[in-house]
Amino acid sequence: MSFTWVPFYREVAERVLEYEDRQSDLVAILCEMKAAGLPTISFVEELPNNVVLPFAEIDPFTFMSIFSSADIEDSKKKCLWLKNQWKFQSTTIEDFNGRVSAEAHNPEFCDLGEEDWELESNRSLWQLARQAFTGNIENIDAEIFNHCINDCSSSIEKITTGLSWINPAEFLSAISFVSSFVNSQKGSSKAEESDISSLSGYRNFLENARRVNLDFVALSHDARLAKFGRKINVEIPFETPKGKAQIHQMTQPTKYPLNQILYGPPGTGKTYSTIQRAVEIIDDKILPHKEAKKRFDELRKNGQIEFVTFHQSFSYEEFIEGLRPILDGDGTARYEIRYGVLKTLALRATGMSLEKKAVNRSTFESVWAQLAEKTEEANWKMNGISKEGQYEVEINGKKINAINLSGEKNISYQLNRSLIEKAWQGLLDRSEEEVRSKQVYEIIQVGTHPAVVAAFVRELKRIEKEKPSQISSTSLEKSSEAAQSFLNNSQDYRANFVNAPRYVLIVDEINRGNISKILGELITLLELDKRIGADNELRVQLPVSGEHFALPPNLYLLGTMNTADKSLALLDIALRRRFDFIEMPPQSKLFPDFARDVLIQLNLRLEAALDREHRIGHAYFIGCNKTEFNDIFRNKIIPLLQEFFYNDWETLRAVLGESGDKNGAFVVKLKAPDGMKVKTKWRWWFDVDGVEDFDFLAALRDNYKVNADDES
């Protein structure tokens, strides 16, 4: 019997324990997994000002539960994704024999949040995992173990299952079918069965288990076979060429700087690259340029991408807001406030994150009566809070019986209607997807199956949606008016940026504008920690309209900057520290083969004479032939050189490979008329009467001593 999952889980546990001081990175990994199309749990919290953002804490057991689903195919896909993500060297997983799966309806091991008791529970779980990974039952601290059971909303079965993932050789899940199997194999009577409600009880359970089988993984597997009478693992290929391609797509980057500038010399494809980058930010995938351009046009039409070019005349009024004259039909002039491109897009992005709080809710009695009717329908089942969860429901007055049809099947949960009603009333303003066991537990304050209660509340909310005449269901509010109302502290809306669509504002030639004049006081809002929902969220009052304004975290600024016009050193310091700068240098491999060595030599000389910011970009020459090369050099490169070396003939000649006192191919001597003293000694060859035809490539080869045969 093989247990190929064991070394992989050990490798995962070792890596996870490195994240204790950066738990938000673990949450980010799960967000990436969800973006890759693999189901996971929701990690969101509601902050002040009606903002919803991902949690920053997660315990190691909850993280590993995501990869421990009862759905074997789902588990294998997730494990393969993580194996590729973290570049593990362990062998391919071919089975999950002997692994106890996570609870389908409640995989979390503790409530997530910033309350002191929640953080303490989180710390205890990390300590317990670390003790279990490096030792055995004798290394477990009793106080920590008991705290995890009593104060983390986790049962002894759940905690011991987590320990069996962390260190399968030393710990065995005390889930009911395993403990029953151990007792039956040991021949214990009901009175002799161990009380597994504390560390000492669990220690006795492990001692009894070792008398049955020293290999805990094999014992767990035998227990499952004894319980269910069949092999539950469906053997499927775990790694196929198709699977690898899918994983590659899954692991494309999903995190992007909110503010970034592409900078480099002229002709390096900065503006060209903004098309693919903008699409990548919004769709979270990389497309070939042709496909990206088509998608770019669609997104612009949909209002998710805006494009603007900065220049010296561009102002605050055009970027944020300002007064604009309007002529009425009778010729009378009046002024109205017009939003600029940044404010328009920011309100649009904020509006798409808003959820309107529901009003005029149905009464509990009305939706409960409809639920009771549903339970009488043939083959009707209630969904759990997980994708796989499902219950058969029986309602008898105020007593409810819910039978689990997934995971550990046929477990029956006895509930009281008053608890469900209490949870319902406390979650009136939550959407169906946001109802989770954590929120239910906070309301009912007892450990009476909060995940099952949450499933009932979700079902009641689904019934509400089926009766739109009775309620006003939660919906996304897309208008800029709603966004402005939210920013002005309206209590009618709340922002949920977890799955909000992304927006991109492209600012071409960002260094050509007067940044202080264009942004004004709003330059502060660009900072990451000043965005809506961030730790130091900042809202300013605009001077023209008097309205409040802030930037949402789903709005990305993408700028371009030609460093031949102004270097980074001269860029506004306030702007510099708020942006990520991505250099786009000339790429010699994209120069045409027939002229590559010549252009490389030209750039080396430009860098030596001026700096690296004045090199010639590859975009000028992409796809050109020898005839077109001459036209490009004459009409685009020569004018650049004239600008770079205005009235500096000696340096210009050196860059072009000419020296001495004799005429060169590009620059020739200027003969002064009789009686005049020569002030300018040199002139371009095309200033000589009747001379225009010129083979630039041949001249450069000759000057740089590059033979035609050397050009590949």
N, C-alpha and C positions, 0 to 999 in steps of 0.2 A: 504493500500500500504506500503510495507516494503522498507527501505533504509539501508540495512545492511552494505553497503560500508562506510557509514559516520563515525562510531566510529573507524573503521580500519584506514581510511585516517587521522583522528585526531591523532591516535597513531603513525602513520608513520611520520606525520609532527613534532610532539613533539620530536621524536627520531632524525630525520634528523637535526633539529636545533641545536642538540648537536655537530654536526660535522663541524661547521663553521671554526674552527681553524685546522681541520684535514680533509680537503676536499678530499685529496688523498685516504683516507680510504673509502669514498663513491664511488670513481672511482673503487677502488679495489673490492668492493662489486658487482658492475656491471660487472666487469671482471669475478668474480666467477659465476655470474648468466649466463654469456655468455658461460663459460666453462661447465656449467650444461646443456647446450643445449637450453637455452631460448634466443630468439633474443633480441638484444639491439642495441643502437647506438654505433658508434666507437668513442673512446676517445684517439686519437693519435695526436701527433704534430711532426713536422720535426725540428730536432735540427741541429746545425752546424756539419760538418763532415759527412753529409748525413746519420744521424741516426734518426730513428723514434721510439718514446717511448710514453707510455700513458701520458695523461694530468694529472696535479696535482690539477686542480680546476674544480669545478662543482657547479652550483647554485641549491638551493633546489627545484625550480620549474621544472628544467630539470630532476632532479632525480625522482620526482614524476610522470613526464610525461611518464617515462618508464613503469609504472604500470597502465597507463591510456589509453591503446590502444583501438581503436574502435572494435578490435577483442575481444569479451567478453571472449571467452575461453582462449585466450592468457593472458588477464588481470588477470583472476582467477588463472592461473598457476603461474604467477609471484608473485601475492599477497600471495599465499600459500607458495611459496618458501621463500619470505621475512618474512612471519609470523613465519615459522620454524627457519629461520636464526636468527631472533632477539627475538625469544621466546615470542611473543606477547600473551596477555591473552584475547584480544578482540574476540567476537563471530565470527563464520565462515561467510564469505561473501557468500551470496546466490544470490545477484543481484547487478546491477549498475544503478538502476532506478534513473534518475535525475542527473547523473554525465555526464558532457560534456567531451568527449574524447580529447586526444591530437591530434595535427596535425600529420597525418601519414607521410607527406613528410618533415616535419621540426620541430621535437619535441624540439630542443634546444631553450632556452629562451635568450641566448646571445652567442656571439662567445667565444670560449675557447682559452686561450693563456696567454702569459706573458707580452703582451704589456700593457702600462699604462692604455689606454682607456678600454681594455678588463678586466683588474683587477678592474677598477672603476665600470664597469657595473656589474661585479660579486658581488662586495660589496653592490651595491644598491639593487640588487635582494635579498640578504640575509637580509638586513635591512627591506625591504618591507615585506618579509615573516614573519619576527619576529613581526613586527607591526600588521600584519593581524592575526597571530595566537592568540595573547593575547587580541585583541581588536576588533573594528569595523571600519566603514568608517571614523569616527571622529578621530581615532588614526593614520590615514595614513598621512604621511608627503607629502605635495603637490610637493615639489621639487624632492623628491625621486621617487614618483609615475610618474611624468612627465619625469624624467630622464630615468626610465625603459622603457617607451614607445618610447621616441625619440632617445635614444642613445644605446639601447640594441638590436636593430634589432627585436623588438617584437611589435606587434600591440596591440591596446586596447583590442581587443577580446581575444588575447592570454594571456595577463597579467591578465585580470579579470577571465579567465578560471583557471589560476593557483591559484588565490586567492580563488576561489570556492573549490579547492581541499584542501587548507590549513585550511580554516574555512568555511565549507558549510553553517552554520547557519547564517552568517553575510554577505557573499559575493555571488553574482550571476554573472555567466558568461554573458558578453554582446555580445556573439556571435550572428550572424545575426538572426537565427531563434528564439532565446530567446527574443532579443530586439523587433523583429517584433511582437511576440506574446504578449509582454507586451503592446506595443502600440495599438494593435488591441483590447485587452481586456479593455484597458482604454478608448478606443474610440477616440484616438488622430488622428488628420488629419496629412497629410504629413508635413505641415508647423509647426505643434505643436510638432513633434517628437524631443526628446532631442538630442543634439550634444554630443556624448560620446567620445570626443577626449581629455579630460582633467579630472582631479580629480573632479572638480566642476560639469562637465557634467555627470560623472559616479555617483556622489552623487545624482543628480536629477533623474537619471535612477533608482537607488535603491529605492528612495522615491516613484516613480511611481509604481515600482514592488511591494512594500509593500501594495499598495492600491489594487493590484490584489490578492496577496496571501502572508501572512506573512511568510509562510514556503517556503524558496527559493528553497529547493531541490524538493519539490512537484511541485512548479511552473515550474522549469526547465524540470521536467518529462512531465508535461502537454504540455509544449511548443514543446517538441520533438514529442509527440503523434499528436499534431495538425499539425506539419510540415510533418511528414512521414506517419501518419495515421495508425500506427501499433506499436506493442511493439517490440522493437529491441533486448531486452535481451533474449537469448536462455537459458532456465533453464537447467543446467547440474549439476551433483553431483560434489561438490567442494572438498570433502575429502573422499577418498575411501582407503581401505587397499592397493590397488595397487598404488594409488597416494602417500601414505605415504612412500612406499618403494622407489618410484622414487625420492621423495624429500630427503630421507636419502642418496641416491646415489649422488644427486646433491650437498649436503652440505659436502661431504668429503673434507678434506683440500686441498687447491690448492697452498699454499705458503710454500716454503721450504727454509731453509738457503742455501745460495750459497756454503758455506764452513762449513762442520760439521764433527765431530769426535765422533765415538761410542767408549766409553772407559769403562773398567771394568776389574775385575780379570779374570784369565784364565778360559775357559769353560763356558762363559755366552752367547755364541751365537752371538758374534759381527760380525764375517765374514759371518755367516749364515744369519744374518739379513740384510746385505748389498744387498742381492738379492731382497728382497721385497721392501726395501727402494729405490733402484735405479729404479725399475719398477714404483713405486708410483710417484717418481719425474717426470719421463718422461710421463707416461700415465695419471697422476693425479687421480689415483684410487687405492684402496687397493685390492689385490688379495690374495687368499689362497696360501700357499707356493708352492704347486705343480704347480698350474697355473702360479704363478709368476716365477718359475724356467724356465718353458717352454717359457714364454714371455721374460725373461732375456736372454736366449740363442738366441732368434730371434733378440733382440736389439743389442747383441754383434755382431751377424753376419752382421747386417745392419750398424755397425760402430757407434752406439749411446752410447755404453758402452765399456769402456776399463778397464782392471784390471792389477794392478802392485803391487809388494811387495817391500817395502823398506828394505835395509840391509846395512851393513857398507861399502860394496864395490859399492853400487849404487851411481851414479854420475850425475853431471849436463849434461854431454854428453848424457846420456841415457834418461834423463827426458826432457831436452830442445832441445839441438842440440850439435853436435860435429863432429870432423873429424874422419873418419873411413877408414882404409886401404882397398883397393880393388886390387885384383890380376887380371891382364889382361891375355888373352890367352897365351901370350908369357912368362908369369911369371913375368912381370914387375909390380911393386907395385906403386899404386898411391892413393891419398887421395881424398875423397869427403865428402861433408857436409851431414850428416844424421840427420833427425828430430827425436827428442825423443817423447815419448808417450804424454806428455802434449802439446807440440807445434802442433803435428799432430792432436790431438783432438780439440784443440782450433781453428785451422784454418778450420777444418771441420765444427765446430759449427758456426763460423763466416761466412763461405761460404754459409751455408744454410739459412742465414738471408739476403743475398745480392740480390738486384734487379738491373738488368742491365738497365741503362738508355737508352731509345729508341732513335734511330737515323733514318734518312731517312724517316721522317713521311709523311703520305699522306697529300695532301693539303686539306684545309677546303672545297674548292669547290668540290673536288672529293667525300668526304664522305658525304657532304650535299646533293649532287645530289642522292646518294644512299639512304639517309634517305627519301628524297622526293618521291622516287620510292616506298619505303616501305609503306608510308602513303596511297598510292593508292591501296594497297592490301586489300582484304576483311578481316574483322575481326582482322586486325593488331592493336595492342595497344602498347604504349610505357610505359615501366616500370618506376616507380618513384624511388627516392633514398632510400625509405623504402621498406621493403618486401611486404607490402600490396599496395603500391602506383601504380596507373595505369592511363594513360591519353589517350584520343582520340585526335589525332593531325591533324590539317588542316593547310596546307601551301599554301599561296597565294602570290607569289613573295617574298618580304622581310618581309611580315607580317605573323605572326604565331599565331594560336589560339589553346590553349591546354585546353581540358575539363577534369576536375578531375572526375574519375570514382570510387573513393574510399573516405573514410572519409566523409566530407561534399560534397555530390555528386553534379555533374552538375555545379560546379563553373567553370567559364571560365576565362583563363588567356591570356591576349593579350601581345605578346612579339614582339621584333624587332630582325631580324636576326643578326644585327650588334652586339648586346649584347652577343648573343650566340657565335659568332665568336671571340669576345674579350675574353670571358671566355675560349674558346677552345685554343686559342693561349697561354694564360697564364698558362694553365695546361697541356702543351704538355708532360712534364716529369712525370706526375702523372698517376698511374694506375687507372682503372675504379673504383675499390673499394674505392680509396682515394679521389675521387671527391665528395665534400660535399658543402653544401650551404655556409659554413664559407669561404672556399677558393674562391668560386665564388663571394661572396660579396666583399672580399678584392680586387678583380680584377676589377669588374664593378663599384664599389663604389656608387651604387644606390640601393634602396630597391625594385627594380622591380622583385619580385618573385625569389630570388636567388635559392630556392630549385627546382623550375621548370626549371630554366636555367641549374642547376646542372644535372637534369634528362636528358636534351638534350645532354649535354656534355658526360654523361655516355653512352647514346645510340650511339653517334658517335664513341666512343672508342670501343663499341661492334662491330660496323660495321667494324672498322679497323681490328679487330681480324678475321673477316670472310674473309678478303682479305690479307692473309699473304704475297702474292707476292708484295704487295705495301708498306708494312711496316715491321719494326723489332719490334715485340711486346715485352712488358716488360716480363721478365722471371726470375725465380730464378736461380742464378749462384751457383753451388754446389762445384766447384773445389777449392782446397787449393791455387792454383795459383791466382784465382780471389780474395780470401781472403787476400793473401799477397799483391796483387796490391792495394786493398782497404786500408790496413794498411799503405802502403807506400804513402798514400794520392792521389791515383788515383781518378780522377773525373768521371770515367766510371761507378762507382757503388755507391749505397747507401744502408745502412743497415736498415732493418725493423725487429725489434725483437718482435713486438707485437704478432705475431703468429708463430714465429720461433720454430722449434722442439728443444727439450732439449737434452743435452748430459751429461753423468755422467762419471767421472773418479774415480774409486775406488782405494784407496791407502791402502793396508793392511799393518799392523805393521808399521804405519807411524812414530812411535817414535824410531824405530830401525835404521833409517837412519840418516846420518849427514845432518840436515836440511840446514845449511848454505852452505854446499858443493853441495847439490842437487839443491837448488833453486837459490842460489846466489842473484843477484839484483832483481829477479822476485818475491821475497816474498812480495814486495810492491804491485804488481799487483793483489794480492789476495783480497785486501780490496774492499768492496762493492762500494765505491765511486770512485774507480780507474778503474772500468770496462768500456768497450766501451759504450758511451752514457751517462755515469753518470756525475754528476756535476763536479767532479775532474778527468775526464778521463785522463789516463796516458799511453803513448806509449813509450817503451824503444827501444833503438837500440842494438841488440844482438851483442856481441863481436866477434863471429866466422863468421857469415854470413854477418853482417852489416845490416840486414833487421830490419824493425820496427816490434814490437810485442806488443800485448795487449790481455787481456782476455775478452771474450764476456760475457754478462749477462745471456746467456742460457747454460753456462757450469757450472756444479755443481761438487764440489770436496767432496768425501765421504771417510773419513779415519777410520781406526780402530786402537785401542791402548790398549795393554795389560799393565795394571797398576802394575802388579806384577814385570814387568821388569823395569819400570821407572814411577814414580808418576807424576801427573800433575805439582807438584811443581818444578820438575826438567826439565820439558819440556821447550824448547826454548820459551822465553817470546814473541818474535816477532810472533811466530806461534800461541801461545795461544790466543792472542788478535784478531787474524784474523779468528778464527774458533768458531762455536757454539759447545759446548761439551754436548753430550747426554749420561748420565750414563746408563750402562747396568749391574746392580748388579745380584748376584745369586737369583734365584726365588725358594724359598723353596717349593712352590706348585707344581713345576715340578720335584722335587725329587721323586723317587719311594716310594709308600706308605709304603712298608715294612722297609724302611731305613730312612724315613724322619726325625724322631726325633734324630736319631744318627748323621745324617749329619748336622742338625741344630746346635747340640751341638758342633760338630767339628768346624764349622764356627765361633761360638761364642768364642771358645778358640783361634782360629787363630787370630781373630780380637783383642782379649785381649793381646795376646802374641806379635803380630806384628802390624797390622793395618787392616782396612777393605778392603784394596786393595789386600790382600793375601788370601781371602776366596776362597773356592772351588766352581766352577760354576756348574750349573745344567746340562749343556750339556754333561758332562762326563757320566751321569747315565740315560739319557732319554731312556726309552724303555727297560731297562735291567731287567733281572730276578736275583734271588739270586745267581745262579752259576756265571753268568756274573759279578755280583757285586764284587765277590771275585777277579776275573781276573782284573777288572778295578782298584780296589783298590791296588792290588799288582803291576801292571805294569804302572799305571799312577799317582796315588795319592801318593804312597810311594816315588817314585822319586822326586815329587814336595816337599814333606816334607824334604827329604834329602837335597835338594837345599836350602829350606827356613831356615833350622836349622843346617847348616853345622857346625859340631863340638860344637853344643850347646845342649848337651844331656839332661840336666835338663829341659830346656824349651820344648824340643820335647816330653819328657815323660809327662809333665804336659798337653800338648795339647792332647795327646793320652789318658789321664785319668789315668796315672800311677805316683806313687810317693813312697817315702820311700827308704829303702835300699835293698828291696827285688826284685827278678826277676819279671818282668811284662810279659804280653802276647807278646808285641811287642819288648820291649827292655829288654835285660838280662845282667847280670853281666859278665864281661870279667875276667877270671881267668888267671893271669900272670904265665908264666913258672917259675920254681924254680930259684931263684937267680936274678930275674928281678923285677924292680920297675914298678908298673902299672902307665902309663901315661894317658891312656884312660880307664876309668872305665867301660864303657858300650859298648854294641854291639847289632846289630839287631838280631832278633831270627833266621833269615835265614842264618846267618854266623856260626851258630852252626852246626857241622857236622851231616848230616842225618836228619835235621829238615827243612821241606819245607811246607808240607801240613798245611793249616791254615784257620780257619773260621773267617774272618775279622769281619763280621757282629756280630757274637756271642761275639767276644772279645771286640768290641766297646760297645755293649750293657752291657756287664758285667762291663767294666771300667766306663761307664757313668751312671750306675745304671738305665738303661732303660730296662724294661721287654719286652719280645716279644709280650705280650698281649697289651702293650701300643701302639705298632706300628699299625697304621690303614691301 
